Amino acid sequence: MDLKVTVQSIAGGVAKSLKLYADDQLLKEWTRPPYTVSVSAEKLKRATLLRATALDEEDKEFSDIKFLKGDSRFMSSVEVNLVELNVSVFDKEGRLAKGLKKEDFEAFEDGQPQEIGAFEYAESLPISFGLVIDGSGSMKDAMPPSTRPRASSSRRSWARRTRAS
């Protein structure tokens, strides 16, 4: 069975090493992507969990665990040392606020201030969206005439862009 591990930004840094374990047994260690490994189905069948551990450039450790089976899949409590909060900030005109710094934010847990350990400003993130227009005969009377040409124009524009890619 082929396994692939993906690593997102680590507190604004980069992973310098990554290790993948099945229970306590090291399956593979990498120093750069792609993070893929072939593991026997029998080995995974016996394992209770998979753990990926990454080290950043400052040797800080970041781990993620995937429970595979058994009662240990269900936990009553977990100690969390880092929580990622994704936020969007808009100005009075509804535009995205730019140039924000770590000092511009405060984080609280149960009313108590918390340290912001890392801050990463991301302006150009990938986005996915879908547009569905029902132009079938059943919608003919419900769709105002002014939107019919727009839908047709959108289809032509989309077709041109997809052919160009």
Summary of the structure (lengths in Angstrom):
residues: 165
radius of gyration: 23.8
end to end distance: 33.4
largest distance: 65.2
contacts: 276
relative contact order: 0.11
helix: 20%
strand: 27%
